[in-house]
């Protein structure tokens, strides 16, 4: 049972003011990890205890569109949301999407979608203390924009100024567009390089895939460190090989390839530091982590 449903949110919003000096203009380097680790202790409170995920849909691709010089082997792109669990609450990363938005990603194909799993995401959003969004694409953010409970969850949904600007000026699809009035319902923040947002959780700016893309760092009470990289790479292979998507995919999405390579290089270094790097869409990797007990493949719903 969540005894204090808004405790984490209140602490985090305080930290945006009191720890503003921690958001410095830094390069992606080994020193940045040290500073992020220090920042993860800036918001007082017990660290999270576990991390869960739900796959609510999937899209079928080939590695030729996932990674530079990729072949025609099939790649299952999992559509996911994550739940970081505390003793007295939870923080969500990403928000799911309804089936109408899911169809946009099928490019005319009918692909698997499980409404009962997306409803589980909605239930988790409703009970969460805070909702964080890796970036402003429909499969990550539609669940807080096109939701029956939008007015209930908007104020605890933390969006960055860059994310909101994209959603107002040039949304990926019309269904996820925001107006100025709608944007005002959400909690909008702005930071330079990184920002502690909850006990053990730090936002790290990572524009490139989209203008508002961010990495989310989380440390559990066990000391295990997780790095949610959103769509910097769809596969862990992007990180291991330091290769972005092919030029055709980069052009279709409108990515900044130089920024992505810089981020992939830094993330590759984190692998050597034994941090758990989590791409949102790497289906086989996510279930491998689940089999190893590093993630749980279901949400806790009270």
C-alpha positions as CSV (number, residue, x, y, z in Angstrom):
1,X,0.0,0.0,0.0
2,X,1.3,3.4,-0.9
3,X,1.1,5.4,2.3
4,X,2.4,8.7,1.1
5,X,1.4,9.0,-2.6
6,X,3.0,12.4,-3.3
7,X,6.0,12.3,-1.0
8,X,8.5,11.6,-3.7
9,X,7.1,14.2,-6.0
10,X,7.3,16.9,-3.4
11,X,10.9,16.0,-2.5
12,X,11.9,16.0,-6.2
13,X,10.3,19.4,-6.9
14,X,12.2,20.9,-4.0
15,X,15.4,19.4,-5.3
16,X,15.0,21.2,-8.6
17,X,15.5,24.5,-6.8
18,X,17.9,23.5,-4.0
19,X,20.2,21.5,-6.2
20,X,20.2,23.6,-9.3
21,X,24.0,24.0,-9.2
22,X,24.3,20.3,-9.9
23,X,22.9,20.8,-13.4
24,X,26.2,21.8,-15.1
25,X,27.2,22.0,-18.7
26,X,29.4,18.9,-18.8
27,X,30.7,16.6,-21.5
28,X,30.0,12.9,-21.6
29,X,33.0,11.5,-19.7
30,X,34.0,9.2,-16.9
31,X,33.9,12.1,-14.6
32,X,30.2,12.6,-15.4
33,X,29.4,9.2,-14.0
34,X,31.0,10.2,-10.7
35,X,29.0,13.4,-10.6
36,X,25.8,11.5,-11.4
37,X,26.4,9.1,-8.6
38,X,27.0,12.0,-6.2
39,X,23.8,13.6,-7.4
40,X,21.8,10.4,-6.9
41,X,22.2,11.0,-3.1
42,X,21.1,14.7,-3.3
43,X,17.4,14.0,-2.8
44,X,16.9,12.6,0.8
45,X,15.1,9.3,1.3
46,X,15.5,5.5,1.1
47,X,16.7,4.2,-2.3
48,X,14.4,2.1,-4.5
49,X,14.2,-1.6,-3.9
50,X,13.5,-3.1,-7.3
51,X,12.6,-2.3,-10.9
52,X,9.8,-3.8,-13.0
53,X,8.8,-3.6,-16.7
54,X,5.8,-4.4,-18.8
55,X,5.9,-5.1,-22.5
56,X,2.5,-4.0,-23.9
57,X,3.1,-4.2,-27.6
58,X,5.8,-5.1,-30.1
59,X,6.9,-4.1,-33.6
60,X,8.8,-6.3,-36.0
61,X,11.9,-4.9,-37.6
62,X,15.2,-6.2,-39.0
63,X,18.7,-5.3,-37.8
64,X,19.2,-3.4,-41.0
65,X,17.1,-0.6,-39.7
66,X,18.3,-0.9,-36.1
67,X,22.1,-0.6,-36.4
68,X,24.6,0.6,-39.0
69,X,25.6,-2.3,-41.3
70,X,23.0,-4.5,-39.7
71,X,21.7,-7.5,-41.6
72,X,18.2,-8.9,-42.3
73,X,17.9,-10.9,-39.1
74,X,14.6,-10.2,-37.3
75,X,14.6,-7.7,-34.4
76,X,11.6,-7.6,-32.1
77,X,11.1,-4.0,-30.8
78,X,9.4,-4.3,-27.4
79,X,7.1,-1.4,-26.5
80,X,7.7,-1.0,-22.7
81,X,7.3,1.0,-19.6
82,X,9.2,0.7,-16.3
83,X,8.3,0.9,-12.7
84,X,10.9,1.8,-10.1
85,X,9.7,0.6,-6.7
86,X,10.3,2.2,-3.3
87,X,9.2,1.0,0.1
88,X,6.5,3.7,0.1
89,X,5.7,4.3,-3.6
90,X,6.9,4.1,-7.1
91,X,8.3,6.2,-10.0
92,X,7.3,5.3,-13.6
93,X,9.5,5.6,-16.6
94,X,7.5,6.1,-19.8
95,X,3.7,5.7,-20.1
96,X,2.6,3.2,-22.8
97,X,0.3,4.0,-25.6
98,X,-3.2,3.2,-26.9
99,X,-3.8,1.0,-29.9
100,X,-4.4,3.9,-32.3
101,X,-1.0,5.3,-31.6
102,X,0.5,1.8,-31.8
103,X,-0.8,1.4,-35.4
104,X,1.4,4.4,-36.5
105,X,4.5,2.3,-35.8
106,X,3.3,-0.7,-37.9
107,X,3.8,1.1,-41.2
108,X,0.6,-0.5,-42.4
109,X,1.2,-3.8,-40.7
110,X,-1.0,-5.2,-37.9
111,X,1.4,-5.9,-35.1
112,X,0.9,-7.4,-31.6
113,X,-0.7,-5.2,-29.0
114,X,-2.0,-6.3,-25.6
115,X,-4.7,-3.9,-24.2
116,X,-4.7,-5.6,-20.8
117,X,-1.0,-5.0,-20.4
118,X,-1.4,-1.3,-21.5
119,X,-4.1,-1.1,-18.9
120,X,-1.6,-2.3,-16.3
121,X,0.6,0.5,-17.4
122,X,-2.3,3.0,-16.8
123,X,-3.0,1.5,-13.4
124,X,0.7,1.9,-12.5
125,X,0.7,5.5,-13.7
126,X,-2.4,6.2,-11.5
127,X,-0.7,4.9,-8.3
128,X,2.8,6.3,-9.1
129,X,4.3,9.1,-7.1
130,X,6.0,10.5,-10.2
131,X,6.1,9.8,-13.9
132,X,9.2,10.4,-16.0
133,X,9.4,10.3,-19.8
134,X,12.6,9.4,-21.7
135,X,11.5,11.3,-24.8
136,X,8.6,12.8,-26.7
137,X,7.7,10.0,-29.1
138,X,4.2,8.4,-29.1
139,X,5.2,5.0,-27.8
140,X,6.8,6.5,-24.7
141,X,4.5,9.5,-23.9
142,X,1.0,8.9,-25.4
143,X,-0.1,7.2,-22.1
144,X,0.0,10.5,-20.3
145,X,-1.5,12.6,-23.2
146,X,-4.2,10.4,-24.6
147,X,-5.4,8.9,-21.3
148,X,-8.8,8.8,-19.6
149,X,-6.9,9.7,-16.4
150,X,-4.8,12.5,-17.9
151,X,-6.1,15.2,-15.6
152,X,-5.5,13.0,-12.6
153,X,-1.9,12.2,-13.5
154,X,-0.7,15.2,-15.4
155,X,0.5,17.2,-12.4
156,X,2.8,14.3,-11.3
157,X,4.1,13.8,-14.9
158,X,7.5,15.5,-15.2
159,X,8.2,16.8,-18.7
160,X,11.2,18.8,-19.8
161,X,10.8,22.1,-21.6
162,X,12.4,20.6,-24.7
163,X,9.9,17.7,-24.7
164,X,7.0,20.2,-24.4
165,X,8.3,22.4,-27.1
166,X,8.4,19.5,-29.5
167,X,4.9,18.3,-28.6
168,X,3.6,21.8,-29.2
169,X,5.6,22.8,-32.3
170,X,6.3,19.5,-34.2
171,X,4.9,16.4,-32.6
172,X,5.8,13.0,-34.1
173,X,2.1,12.5,-34.9
174,X,-1.0,14.7,-34.5
175,X,-2.5,12.5,-31.8
176,X,0.2,13.4,-29.3
177,X,0.3,17.1,-29.9
178,X,-0.1,19.5,-27.0
179,X,-1.4,23.1,-26.8
180,X,0.0,25.7,-24.4
181,X,-3.1,25.2,-22.2
182,X,-2.7,21.4,-22.1
183,X,1.0,21.7,-21.4
184,X,0.3,23.8,-18.4
185,X,-1.4,20.8,-16.7
186,X,2.0,19.0,-16.5
187,X,5.0,19.7,-14.3
188,X,7.5,21.2,-16.7
189,X,11.2,21.5,-15.8
190,X,14.4,22.6,-17.5
191,X,17.9,21.7,-16.7
192,X,21.3,21.8,-18.4
193,X,23.1,18.5,-18.1
194,X,21.8,16.4,-15.2
195,X,19.3,16.7,-12.4
196,X,18.5,14.6,-9.3
197,X,14.8,14.1,-9.3
198,X,14.1,11.4,-6.6
199,X,16.2,9.3,-4.1
200,X,18.6,7.4,-6.3
201,X,17.3,8.8,-9.6
202,X,19.0,11.3,-11.8
203,X,17.9,12.7,-15.2
204,X,20.7,13.2,-17.7
205,X,20.1,15.3,-20.8
206,X,20.7,13.4,-24.0
207,X,19.3,15.2,-27.0
208,X,19.9,13.6,-30.3
209,X,17.2,11.0,-31.0
210,X,14.8,13.8,-30.1
211,X,15.4,17.3,-28.8
212,X,13.9,16.3,-25.4
213,X,15.5,12.9,-25.0
214,X,17.0,12.1,-21.6
215,X,18.8,9.2,-19.9
216,X,17.5,8.1,-16.5
217,X,20.0,6.8,-14.0
218,X,18.7,4.8,-11.0
219,X,20.5,3.2,-8.1
220,X,18.9,0.5,-5.9
221,X,19.4,0.1,-2.2
222,X,21.6,-3.0,-3.1
223,X,24.0,-0.7,-5.0
224,X,22.9,-2.0,-8.4
225,X,23.0,0.8,-11.0
226,X,20.6,1.0,-14.0
227,X,20.8,3.4,-16.9
228,X,17.6,3.7,-18.9
229,X,18.7,4.9,-22.3
230,X,15.4,5.2,-24.0
231,X,16.0,5.2,-27.8
232,X,19.6,6.3,-28.0
233,X,20.0,2.7,-29.2
234,X,17.2,0.3,-29.9
235,X,19.5,-2.6,-29.2
236,X,22.3,-3.1,-26.7
237,X,24.4,-3.9,-29.8
238,X,24.3,-0.2,-30.7
239,X,26.1,0.5,-27.4
240,X,28.5,-2.4,-27.5
241,X,29.6,-1.6,-31.1
242,X,29.2,2.2,-30.7
243,X,27.1,2.2,-33.9
244,X,24.0,4.4,-34.4
245,X,21.1,3.5,-36.6
246,X,21.7,3.5,-40.4
247,X,21.5,6.8,-42.3
248,X,18.1,5.9,-43.7
249,X,16.6,5.5,-40.2
250,X,18.4,8.6,-39.0
251,X,16.9,10.6,-41.8
252,X,13.4,9.2,-41.3
253,X,13.5,10.1,-37.6
254,X,15.4,13.3,-37.9
255,X,18.2,12.4,-35.5
256,X,21.5,14.0,-34.8
257,X,24.0,11.2,-35.5
258,X,27.0,13.0,-34.0
259,X,25.2,13.4,-30.7
260,X,24.1,9.7,-30.7
261,X,27.7,8.5,-31.3
262,X,28.9,10.7,-28.5
263,X,26.3,9.2,-26.2
264,X,26.9,5.6,-27.3
265,X,30.6,6.0,-26.7
266,X,29.9,7.2,-23.1
267,X,27.4,4.4,-22.5
268,X,29.9,1.9,-23.8
269,X,32.2,3.0,-21.0
270,X,29.4,2.5,-18.5
271,X,29.1,-1.2,-19.5
272,X,32.8,-1.5,-18.5
273,X,31.8,-0.1,-15.1
274,X,29.2,-2.9,-14.7
275,X,26.2,-0.6,-14.9
276,X,23.1,-2.2,-16.4
277,X,22.3,-0.4,-19.6
278,X,18.6,-0.7,-20.6
279,X,17.4,0.2,-24.1
280,X,13.6,0.5,-24.1
281,X,13.1,-1.7,-27.1
282,X,15.6,-4.6,-26.9
283,X,13.1,-7.4,-26.3
284,X,15.6,-10.3,-26.0
285,X,17.8,-8.3,-23.6
286,X,14.9,-7.3,-21.3
287,X,13.7,-10.8,-20.9
288,X,17.3,-12.0,-20.4
289,X,17.6,-9.5,-17.5
290,X,14.3,-10.8,-16.2
291,X,15.5,-14.4,-16.2
292,X,18.6,-13.3,-14.4
293,X,16.6,-11.5,-11.7
294,X,17.8,-8.1,-12.6
295,X,14.3,-6.9,-13.7
296,X,10.8,-8.2,-12.9
297,X,8.5,-8.6,-15.9
298,X,5.3,-7.4,-14.2
299,X,4.2,-4.3,-12.3
300,X,3.1,-4.1,-8.7
301,X,-0.4,-2.8,-8.7
302,X,-2.2,-2.1,-5.4
